[in-house]
Amino acid sequence: MEDRVKEERVVCTCMDITGQDVEKALLEGPRTLYELQEKTKAGTGCGECQEEVTRLLEASKEKHFPEP
């Protein structure tokens, strides 16, 4: 349950993007921060959340597309 709460937490307050939004976007194609920003606009306002958004993006990639 704790992971789910973390995923639903707003990570980009400027664009109102949650961790769940980041994960959902990843499943639709973006694999880099730039591609994710193009799709969701996360981290394009003040930029304070870019580190957290990148961490969530990498964690979601590991979760859904683990390297052998």
N, CA, C and O atoms as a Maestro MAE file, in Angstrom:
{
 s_m_m2io_version
 :::
 2.0.0
}

f_m_ct {
 s_m_title
 :::
 protein
 m_atom[272] {
  # First column is atom index #
  i_m_mmod_type
  r_m_x_coord
  r_m_y_coord
  r_m_z_coord
  i_m_residue_number
  s_m_chain_name
  s_m_pdb_residue_name
  s_m_pdb_atom_name
  i_m_atomic_number
  :::
  1 25 0.826 -1.197 0.000 1 A "MET " " N  " 7
  2 3 0.000 0.000 0.000 1 A "MET " " CA " 6
  3 2 0.866 1.255 0.000 1 A "MET " " C  " 6
  4 15 0.519 2.248 -0.640 1 A "MET " " O  " 8
  5 25 1.984 1.217 0.709 2 A "GLU " " N  " 7
  6 3 2.850 2.389 0.792 2 A "GLU " " CA " 6
  7 2 3.357 2.810 -0.582 2 A "GLU " " C  " 6
  8 15 3.402 4.006 -0.872 2 A "GLU " " O  " 8
  9 25 3.748 1.842 -1.452 3 A "ASP " " N  " 7
  10 3 4.222 2.172 -2.791 3 A "ASP " " CA " 6
  11 2 3.136 2.885 -3.578 3 A "ASP " " C  " 6
  12 15 3.418 3.844 -4.295 3 A "ASP " " O  " 8
  13 25 1.909 2.430 -3.451 4 A "ARG " " N  " 7
  14 3 0.798 3.040 -4.173 4 A "ARG " " CA " 6
  15 2 0.600 4.488 -3.725 4 A "ARG " " C  " 6
  16 15 0.365 5.369 -4.552 4 A "ARG " " O  " 8
  17 25 0.693 4.729 -2.428 5 A "VAL " " N  " 7
  18 3 0.542 6.089 -1.921 5 A "VAL " " CA " 6
  19 2 1.635 6.976 -2.491 5 A "VAL " " C  " 6
  20 15 1.368 8.106 -2.900 5 A "VAL " " O  " 8
  21 25 2.858 6.477 -2.521 6 A "LYS " " N  " 7
  22 3 3.964 7.253 -3.080 6 A "LYS " " CA " 6
  23 2 3.711 7.571 -4.551 6 A "LYS " " C  " 6
  24 15 3.961 8.691 -4.996 6 A "LYS " " O  " 8
  25 25 3.216 6.588 -5.309 7 A "GLU " " N  " 7
  26 3 2.976 6.785 -6.733 7 A "GLU " " CA " 6
  27 2 1.900 7.838 -6.983 7 A "GLU " " C  " 6
  28 15 1.969 8.564 -7.975 7 A "GLU " " O  " 8
  29 25 0.902 7.931 -6.093 8 A "GLU " " N  " 7
  30 3 -0.196 8.862 -6.295 8 A "GLU " " CA " 6
  31 2 0.123 10.257 -5.764 8 A "GLU " " C  " 6
  32 15 -0.649 11.194 -5.966 8 A "GLU " " O  " 8
  33 25 1.242 10.389 -5.095 9 A "ARG " " N  " 7
  34 3 1.664 11.691 -4.561 9 A "ARG " " CA " 6
  35 2 2.039 12.622 -5.716 9 A "ARG " " C  " 6
  36 15 2.680 12.194 -6.676 9 A "ARG " " O  " 8
  37 25 1.644 13.879 -5.627 10 A "VAL " " N  " 7
  38 3 1.998 14.863 -6.647 10 A "VAL " " CA " 6
  39 2 3.500 15.121 -6.562 10 A "VAL " " C  " 6
  40 15 4.021 15.474 -5.503 10 A "VAL " " O  " 8
  41 25 4.184 14.942 -7.681 11 A "VAL " " N  " 7
  42 3 5.633 15.166 -7.713 11 A "VAL " " CA " 6
  43 2 5.976 16.463 -8.425 11 A "VAL " " C  " 6
  44 15 7.025 17.055 -8.170 11 A "VAL " " O  " 8
  45 25 5.109 16.905 -9.307 12 A "CYS " " N  " 7
  46 3 5.299 18.173 -10.018 12 A "CYS " " CA " 6
  47 2 4.082 19.044 -9.715 12 A "CYS " " C  " 6
  48 15 3.019 18.891 -10.317 12 A "CYS " " O  " 8
  49 25 4.265 19.958 -8.769 13 A "THR " " N  " 7
  50 3 3.125 20.784 -8.367 13 A "THR " " CA " 6
  51 2 2.748 21.807 -9.436 13 A "THR " " C  " 6
  52 15 1.580 22.183 -9.535 13 A "THR " " O  " 8
  53 25 3.694 22.257 -10.223 14 A "CYS " " N  " 7
  54 3 3.390 23.234 -11.273 14 A "CYS " " CA " 6
  55 2 2.414 22.663 -12.302 14 A "CYS " " C  " 6
  56 15 1.506 23.355 -12.760 14 A "CYS " " O  " 8
  57 25 2.613 21.396 -12.657 15 A "MET " " N  " 7
  58 3 1.790 20.768 -13.692 15 A "MET " " CA " 6
  59 2 0.831 19.719 -13.122 15 A "MET " " C  " 6
  60 15 0.123 19.050 -13.875 15 A "MET " " O  " 8
  61 25 0.807 19.574 -11.785 16 A "ASP " " N  " 7
  62 3 -0.069 18.634 -11.089 16 A "ASP " " CA " 6
  63 2 0.108 17.202 -11.605 16 A "ASP " " C  " 6
  64 15 -0.861 16.525 -11.948 16 A "ASP " " O  " 8
  65 25 1.361 16.760 -11.650 17 A "ILE " " N  " 7
  66 3 1.709 15.423 -12.141 17 A "ILE " " CA " 6
  67 2 2.060 14.536 -10.956 17 A "ILE " " C  " 6
  68 15 2.853 14.916 -10.094 17 A "ILE " " O  " 8
  69 25 1.462 13.349 -10.921 18 A "THR " " N  " 7
  70 3 1.735 12.386 -9.855 18 A "THR " " CA " 6
  71 2 2.736 11.338 -10.326 18 A "THR " " C  " 6
  72 15 3.047 11.243 -11.513 18 A "THR " " O  " 8
  73 25 3.228 10.565 -9.384 19 A "GLY " " N  " 7
  74 3 4.094 9.443 -9.733 19 A "GLY " " CA " 6
  75 2 3.364 8.458 -10.624 19 A "GLY " " C  " 6
  76 15 3.964 7.856 -11.514 19 A "GLY " " O  " 8
  77 25 2.077 8.292 -10.389 20 A "GLN " " N  " 7
  78 3 1.267 7.401 -11.220 20 A "GLN " " CA " 6
  79 2 1.192 7.935 -12.662 20 A "GLN " " C  " 6
  80 15 1.214 7.155 -13.614 20 A "GLN " " O  " 8
  81 25 1.104 9.245 -12.816 21 A "ASP " " N  " 7
  82 3 1.101 9.845 -14.152 21 A "ASP " " CA " 6
  83 2 2.419 9.561 -14.880 21 A "ASP " " C  " 6
  84 15 2.432 9.283 -16.079 21 A "ASP " " O  " 8
  85 25 3.525 9.636 -14.134 22 A "VAL " " N  " 7
  86 3 4.846 9.354 -14.711 22 A "VAL " " CA " 6
  87 2 4.891 7.907 -15.192 22 A "VAL " " C  " 6
  88 15 5.330 7.633 -16.309 22 A "VAL " " O  " 8
  89 25 4.440 6.988 -14.352 23 A "GLU " " N  " 7
  90 3 4.466 5.573 -14.703 23 A "GLU " " CA " 6
  91 2 3.563 5.295 -15.907 23 A "GLU " " C  " 6
  92 15 3.953 4.568 -16.820 23 A "GLU " " O  " 8
  93 25 2.382 5.861 -15.909 24 A "LYS " " N  " 7
  94 3 1.439 5.666 -17.021 24 A "LYS " " CA " 6
  95 2 2.031 6.204 -18.326 24 A "LYS " " C  " 6
  96 15 1.914 5.562 -19.370 24 A "LYS " " O  " 8
  97 25 2.660 7.368 -18.271 25 A "ALA " " N  " 7
  98 3 3.273 7.945 -19.463 25 A "ALA " " CA " 6
  99 2 4.389 7.050 -19.983 25 A "ALA " " C  " 6
  100 15 4.519 6.858 -21.192 25 A "ALA " " O  " 8
  101 25 5.199 6.499 -19.071 26 A "LEU " " N  " 7
  102 3 6.284 5.598 -19.463 26 A "LEU " " CA " 6
  103 2 5.743 4.430 -20.277 26 A "LEU " " C  " 6
  104 15 6.345 4.032 -21.273 26 A "LEU " " O  " 8
  105 25 4.629 3.892 -19.862 27 A "LEU " " N  " 7
  106 3 4.038 2.747 -20.563 27 A "LEU " " CA " 6
  107 2 3.506 3.128 -21.944 27 A "LEU " " C  " 6
  108 15 3.231 2.259 -22.772 27 A "LEU " " O  " 8
  109 25 3.364 4.419 -22.184 28 A "GLU " " N  " 7
  110 3 2.888 4.898 -23.484 28 A "GLU " " CA " 6
  111 2 4.029 5.334 -24.402 28 A "GLU " " C  " 6
  112 15 3.784 5.810 -25.511 28 A "GLU " " O  " 8
  113 25 5.293 5.172 -23.940 29 A "GLY " " N  " 7
  114 3 6.386 5.436 -24.860 29 A "GLY " " CA " 6
  115 2 7.607 6.160 -24.340 29 A "GLY " " C  " 6
  116 15 8.720 5.692 -24.578 29 A "GLY " " O  " 8
  117 25 7.464 7.286 -23.637 30 A "PRO " " N  " 7
  118 3 8.656 8.029 -23.233 30 A "PRO " " CA " 6
  119 2 9.626 7.203 -22.392 30 A "PRO " " C  " 6
  120 15 9.204 6.455 -21.510 30 A "PRO " " O  " 8
  121 25 10.921 7.337 -22.665 31 A "ARG " " N  " 7
  122 3 11.934 6.608 -21.907 31 A "ARG " " CA " 6
  123 2 12.978 7.544 -21.301 31 A "ARG " " C  " 6
  124 15 13.791 7.122 -20.478 31 A "ARG " " O  " 8
  125 25 12.957 8.813 -21.708 32 A "THR " " N  " 7
  126 3 13.912 9.788 -21.177 32 A "THR " " CA " 6
  127 2 13.137 10.925 -20.511 32 A "THR " " C  " 6
  128 15 11.936 11.077 -20.737 32 A "THR " " O  " 8
  129 25 13.821 11.718 -19.695 33 A "LEU " " N  " 7
  130 3 13.184 12.855 -19.051 33 A "LEU " " CA " 6
  131 2 12.617 13.800 -20.106 33 A "LEU " " C  " 6
  132 15 11.489 14.276 -19.974 33 A "LEU " " O  " 8
  133 25 13.388 14.070 -21.140 34 A "TYR " " N  " 7
  134 3 12.927 14.980 -22.194 34 A "TYR " " CA " 6
  135 2 11.643 14.461 -22.844 34 A "TYR " " C  " 6
  136 15 10.696 15.223 -23.037 34 A "TYR " " O  " 8
  137 25 11.609 13.186 -23.177 35 A "GLU " " N  " 7
  138 3 10.406 12.607 -23.795 35 A "GLU " " CA " 6
  139 2 9.219 12.660 -22.831 35 A "GLU " " C  " 6
  140 15 8.088 12.922 -23.238 35 A "GLU " " O  " 8
  141 25 9.490 12.411 -21.558 36 A "LEU " " N  " 7
  142 3 8.434 12.477 -20.556 36 A "LEU " " CA " 6
  143 2 7.908 13.906 -20.437 36 A "LEU " " C  " 6
  144 15 6.701 14.121 -20.324 36 A "LEU " " O  " 8
  145 25 8.813 14.874 -20.464 37 A "GLN " " N  " 7
  146 3 8.404 16.274 -20.398 37 A "GLN " " CA " 6
  147 2 7.551 16.662 -21.607 37 A "GLN " " C  " 6
  148 15 6.580 17.407 -21.478 37 A "GLN " " O  " 8
  149 25 7.920 16.155 -22.768 38 A "GLU " " N  " 7
  150 3 7.129 16.424 -23.973 38 A "GLU " " CA " 6
  151 2 5.701 15.917 -23.804 38 A "GLU " " C  " 6
  152 15 4.751 16.575 -24.227 38 A "GLU " " O  " 8
  153 25 5.552 14.761 -23.192 39 A "LYS " " N  " 7
  154 3 4.240 14.126 -23.052 39 A "LYS " " CA " 6
  155 2 3.428 14.706 -21.898 39 A "LYS " " C  " 6
  156 15 2.232 14.953 -22.052 39 A "LYS " " O  " 8
  157 25 4.067 14.930 -20.733 40 A "THR " " N  " 7
  158 3 3.317 15.307 -19.529 40 A "THR " " CA " 6
  159 2 3.538 16.751 -19.079 40 A "THR " " C  " 6
  160 15 2.739 17.291 -18.313 40 A "THR " " O  " 8
  161 25 4.601 17.369 -19.545 41 A "LYS " " N  " 7
  162 3 5.033 18.708 -19.098 41 A "LYS " " CA " 6
  163 2 5.608 18.698 -17.681 41 A "LYS " " C  " 6
  164 15 5.885 19.761 -17.126 41 A "LYS " " O  " 8
  165 25 5.793 17.514 -17.084 42 A "ALA " " N  " 7
  166 3 6.371 17.411 -15.737 42 A "ALA " " CA " 6
  167 2 7.772 18.005 -15.723 42 A "ALA " " C  " 6
  168 15 8.594 17.698 -16.587 42 A "ALA " " O  " 8
  169 25 8.035 18.845 -14.752 43 A "GLY " " N  " 7
  170 3 9.365 19.430 -14.609 43 A "GLY " " CA " 6
  171 2 9.648 20.582 -15.541 43 A "GLY " " C  " 6
  172 15 10.792 21.026 -15.640 43 A "GLY " " O  " 8
  173 25 8.636 21.079 -16.227 44 A "THR " " N  " 7
  174 3 8.873 22.169 -17.171 44 A "THR " " CA " 6
  175 2 8.473 23.527 -16.617 44 A "THR " " C  " 6
  176 15 8.674 24.548 -17.275 44 A "THR " " O  " 8
  177 25 7.904 23.551 -15.405 45 A "GLY " " N  " 7
  178 3 7.537 24.822 -14.776 45 A "GLY " " CA " 6
  179 2 8.760 25.395 -14.085 45 A "GLY " " C  " 6
  180 15 9.652 25.935 -14.739 45 A "GLY " " O  " 8
  181 25 8.806 25.281 -12.774 46 A "CYS " " N  " 7
  182 3 9.934 25.829 -12.005 46 A "CYS " " CA " 6
  183 2 11.172 24.935 -12.092 46 A "CYS " " C  " 6
  184 15 12.292 25.409 -11.901 46 A "CYS " " O  " 8
  185 25 10.976 23.643 -12.381 47 A "GLY " " N  " 7
  186 3 12.102 22.714 -12.531 47 A "GLY " " CA " 6
  187 2 12.567 22.055 -11.244 47 A "GLY " " C  " 6
  188 15 13.435 21.183 -11.281 47 A "GLY " " O  " 8
  189 25 12.003 22.455 -10.097 48 A "GLU " " N  " 7
  190 3 12.436 21.888 -8.814 48 A "GLU " " CA " 6
  191 2 12.244 20.386 -8.724 48 A "GLU " " C  " 6
  192 15 12.981 19.721 -7.996 48 A "GLU " " O  " 8
  193 25 11.288 19.837 -9.432 49 A "CYS " " N  " 7
  194 3 10.950 18.418 -9.312 49 A "CYS " " CA " 6
  195 2 11.701 17.518 -10.289 49 A "CYS " " C  " 6
  196 15 11.523 16.301 -10.252 49 A "CYS " " O  " 8
  197 25 12.528 18.077 -11.153 50 A "GLN " " N  " 7
  198 3 13.162 17.264 -12.192 50 A "GLN " " CA " 6
  199 2 13.929 16.072 -11.641 50 A "GLN " " C  " 6
  200 15 13.908 14.997 -12.240 50 A "GLN " " O  " 8
  201 25 14.598 16.241 -10.526 51 A "GLU " " N  " 7
  202 3 15.352 15.128 -9.931 51 A "GLU " " CA " 6
  203 2 14.394 14.018 -9.498 51 A "GLU " " C  " 6
  204 15 14.644 12.843 -9.763 51 A "GLU " " O  " 8
  205 25 13.309 14.384 -8.840 52 A "GLU " " N  " 7
  206 3 12.318 13.401 -8.376 52 A "GLU " " CA " 6
  207 2 11.620 12.738 -9.562 52 A "GLU " " C  " 6
  208 15 11.399 11.527 -9.549 52 A "GLU " " O  " 8
  209 25 11.277 13.509 -10.573 53 A "VAL " " N  " 7
  210 3 10.631 12.951 -11.765 53 A "VAL " " CA " 6
  211 2 11.575 11.973 -12.463 53 A "VAL " " C  " 6
  212 15 11.144 10.911 -12.911 53 A "VAL " " O  " 8
  213 25 12.834 12.317 -12.556 54 A "THR " " N  " 7
  214 3 13.819 11.428 -13.165 54 A "THR " " CA " 6
  215 2 13.949 10.140 -12.358 54 A "THR " " C  " 6
  216 15 14.021 9.053 -12.932 54 A "THR " " O  " 8
  217 25 13.978 10.255 -11.026 55 A "ARG " " N  " 7
  218 3 14.068 9.070 -10.169 55 A "ARG " " CA " 6
  219 2 12.856 8.165 -10.375 55 A "ARG " " C  " 6
  220 15 13.004 6.948 -10.480 55 A "ARG " " O  " 8
  221 25 11.668 8.746 -10.434 56 A "LEU " " N  " 7
  222 3 10.457 7.956 -10.656 56 A "LEU " " CA " 6
  223 2 10.450 7.319 -12.043 56 A "LEU " " C  " 6
  224 15 10.016 6.178 -12.202 56 A "LEU " " O  " 8
  225 25 10.922 8.044 -13.029 57 A "LEU " " N  " 7
  226 3 11.007 7.510 -14.384 57 A "LEU " " CA " 6
  227 2 11.927 6.295 -14.415 57 A "LEU " " C  " 6
  228 15 11.581 5.269 -15.000 57 A "LEU " " O  " 8
  229 25 13.094 6.405 -13.792 58 A "GLU " " N  " 7
  230 3 14.048 5.293 -13.765 58 A "GLU " " CA " 6
  231 2 13.491 4.100 -12.989 58 A "GLU " " C  " 6
  232 15 13.665 2.954 -13.405 58 A "GLU " " O  " 8
  233 25 12.825 4.361 -11.867 59 A "ALA " " N  " 7
  234 3 12.233 3.276 -11.075 59 A "ALA " " CA " 6
  235 2 11.134 2.577 -11.866 59 A "ALA " " C  " 6
  236 15 11.009 1.353 -11.805 59 A "ALA " " O  " 8
  237 25 10.347 3.334 -12.598 60 A "SER " " N  " 7
  238 3 9.280 2.743 -13.411 60 A "SER " " CA " 6
  239 2 9.860 1.931 -14.560 60 A "SER " " C  " 6
  240 15 9.325 0.880 -14.912 60 A "SER " " O  " 8
  241 25 10.956 2.415 -15.148 61 A "LYS " " N  " 7
  242 3 11.603 1.652 -16.225 61 A "LYS " " CA " 6
  243 2 12.118 0.322 -15.686 61 A "LYS " " C  " 6
  244 15 11.961 -0.711 -16.337 61 A "LYS " " O  " 8
  245 25 12.730 0.336 -14.507 62 A "GLU " " N  " 7
  246 3 13.233 -0.898 -13.909 62 A "GLU " " CA " 6
  247 2 12.096 -1.857 -13.594 62 A "GLU " " C  " 6
  248 15 12.239 -3.068 -13.762 62 A "GLU " " O  " 8
  249 25 10.983 -1.330 -13.142 63 A "LYS " " N  " 7
  250 3 9.822 -2.126 -12.776 63 A "LYS " " CA " 6
  251 2 9.191 -2.794 -14.006 63 A "LYS " " C  " 6
  252 15 8.871 -3.983 -13.969 63 A "LYS " " O  " 8
  253 25 9.014 -2.044 -15.079 64 A "HIS " " N  " 7
  254 3 8.295 -2.541 -16.244 64 A "HIS " " CA " 6
  255 2 9.195 -3.117 -17.344 64 A "HIS " " C  " 6
  256 15 8.754 -3.947 -18.139 64 A "HIS " " O  " 8
  257 25 10.428 -2.683 -17.383 65 A "PHE " " N  " 7
  258 3 11.344 -3.139 -18.437 65 A "PHE " " CA " 6
  259 2 12.699 -3.506 -17.837 65 A "PHE " " C  " 6
  260 15 13.712 -2.887 -18.162 65 A "PHE " " O  " 8
  261 25 12.717 -4.515 -16.960 66 A "PRO " " N  " 7
  262 3 13.985 -4.888 -16.314 66 A "PRO " " CA " 6
  263 2 15.000 -5.386 -17.333 66 A "PRO " " C  " 6
  264 15 14.668 -6.101 -18.279 66 A "PRO " " O  " 8
  265 25 16.241 -4.985 -17.111 67 A "GLU " " N  " 7
  266 3 17.299 -5.455 -18.003 67 A "GLU " " CA " 6
  267 2 17.693 -6.860 -17.579 67 A "GLU " " C  " 6
  268 15 17.757 -7.159 -16.387 67 A "GLU " " O  " 8
  269 25 17.957 -7.723 -18.555 68 A "PRO " " N  " 7
  270 3 18.311 -9.111 -18.239 68 A "PRO " " CA " 6
  271 2 19.635 -9.235 -17.522 68 A "PRO " " C  " 6
  272 15 20.058 -10.344 -17.194 68 A "PRO " " O  " 8
  :::
 }
 m_bond[271] {
  # First column is bond index #
  i_m_from
  i_m_to
  i_m_order
  :::
  1 1 2 1
  2 2 3 1
  3 3 4 2
  4 3 5 1
  5 5 6 1
  6 6 7 1
  7 7 8 2
  8 7 9 1
  9 9 10 1
  10 10 11 1
  11 11 12 2
  12 11 13 1
  13 13 14 1
  14 14 15 1
  15 15 16 2
  16 15 17 1
  17 17 18 1
  18 18 19 1
  19 19 20 2
  20 19 21 1
  21 21 22 1
  22 22 23 1
  23 23 24 2
  24 23 25 1
  25 25 26 1
  26 26 27 1
  27 27 28 2
  28 27 29 1
  29 29 30 1
  30 30 31 1
  31 31 32 2
  32 31 33 1
  33 33 34 1
  34 34 35 1
  35 35 36 2
  36 35 37 1
  37 37 38 1
  38 38 39 1
  39 39 40 2
  40 39 41 1
  41 41 42 1
  42 42 43 1
  43 43 44 2
  44 43 45 1
  45 45 46 1
  46 46 47 1
  47 47 48 2
  48 47 49 1
  49 49 50 1
  50 50 51 1
  51 51 52 2
  52 51 53 1
  53 53 54 1
  54 54 55 1
  55 55 56 2
  56 55 57 1
  57 57 58 1
  58 58 59 1
  59 59 60 2
  60 59 61 1
  61 61 62 1
  62 62 63 1
  63 63 64 2
  64 63 65 1
  65 65 66 1
  66 66 67 1
  67 67 68 2
  68 67 69 1
  69 69 70 1
  70 70 71 1
  71 71 72 2
  72 71 73 1
  73 73 74 1
  74 74 75 1
  75 75 76 2
  76 75 77 1
  77 77 78 1
  78 78 79 1
  79 79 80 2
  80 79 81 1
  81 81 82 1
  82 82 83 1
  83 83 84 2
  84 83 85 1
  85 85 86 1
  86 86 87 1
  87 87 88 2
  88 87 89 1
  89 89 90 1
  90 90 91 1
  91 91 92 2
  92 91 93 1
  93 93 94 1
  94 94 95 1
  95 95 96 2
  96 95 97 1
  97 97 98 1
  98 98 99 1
  99 99 100 2
  100 99 101 1
  101 101 102 1
  102 102 103 1
  103 103 104 2
  104 103 105 1
  105 105 106 1
  106 106 107 1
  107 107 108 2
  108 107 109 1
  109 109 110 1
  110 110 111 1
  111 111 112 2
  112 111 113 1
  113 113 114 1
  114 114 115 1
  115 115 116 2
  116 115 117 1
  117 117 118 1
  118 118 119 1
  119 119 120 2
  120 119 121 1
  121 121 122 1
  122 122 123 1
  123 123 124 2
  124 123 125 1
  125 125 126 1
  126 126 127 1
  127 127 128 2
  128 127 129 1
  129 129 130 1
  130 130 131 1
  131 131 132 2
  132 131 133 1
  133 133 134 1
  134 134 135 1
  135 135 136 2
  136 135 137 1
  137 137 138 1
  138 138 139 1
  139 139 140 2
  140 139 141 1
  141 141 142 1
  142 142 143 1
  143 143 144 2
  144 143 145 1
  145 145 146 1
  146 146 147 1
  147 147 148 2
  148 147 149 1
  149 149 150 1
  150 150 151 1
  151 151 152 2
  152 151 153 1
  153 153 154 1
  154 154 155 1
  155 155 156 2
  156 155 157 1
  157 157 158 1
  158 158 159 1
  159 159 160 2
  160 159 161 1
  161 161 162 1
  162 162 163 1
  163 163 164 2
  164 163 165 1
  165 165 166 1
  166 166 167 1
  167 167 168 2
  168 167 169 1
  169 169 170 1
  170 170 171 1
  171 171 172 2
  172 171 173 1
  173 173 174 1
  174 174 175 1
  175 175 176 2
  176 175 177 1
  177 177 178 1
  178 178 179 1
  179 179 180 2
  180 179 181 1
  181 181 182 1
  182 182 183 1
  183 183 184 2
  184 183 185 1
  185 185 186 1
  186 186 187 1
  187 187 188 2
  188 187 189 1
  189 189 190 1
  190 190 191 1
  191 191 192 2
  192 191 193 1
  193 193 194 1
  194 194 195 1
  195 195 196 2
  196 195 197 1
  197 197 198 1
  198 198 199 1
  199 199 200 2
  200 199 201 1
  201 201 202 1
  202 202 203 1
  203 203 204 2
  204 203 205 1
  205 205 206 1
  206 206 207 1
  207 207 208 2
  208 207 209 1
  209 209 210 1
  210 210 211 1
  211 211 212 2
  212 211 213 1
  213 213 214 1
  214 214 215 1
  215 215 216 2
  216 215 217 1
  217 217 218 1
  218 218 219 1
  219 219 220 2
  220 219 221 1
  221 221 222 1
  222 222 223 1
  223 223 224 2
  224 223 225 1
  225 225 226 1
  226 226 227 1
  227 227 228 2
  228 227 229 1
  229 229 230 1
  230 230 231 1
  231 231 232 2
  232 231 233 1
  233 233 234 1
  234 234 235 1
  235 235 236 2
  236 235 237 1
  237 237 238 1
  238 238 239 1
  239 239 240 2
  240 239 241 1
  241 241 242 1
  242 242 243 1
  243 243 244 2
  244 243 245 1
  245 245 246 1
  246 246 247 1
  247 247 248 2
  248 247 249 1
  249 249 250 1
  250 250 251 1
  251 251 252 2
  252 251 253 1
  253 253 254 1
  254 254 255 1
  255 255 256 2
  256 255 257 1
  257 257 258 1
  258 258 259 1
  259 259 260 2
  260 259 261 1
  261 261 262 1
  262 262 263 1
  263 263 264 2
  264 263 265 1
  265 265 266 1
  266 266 267 1
  267 267 268 2
  268 267 269 1
  269 269 270 1
  270 270 271 1
  271 271 272 2
  :::
 }
}
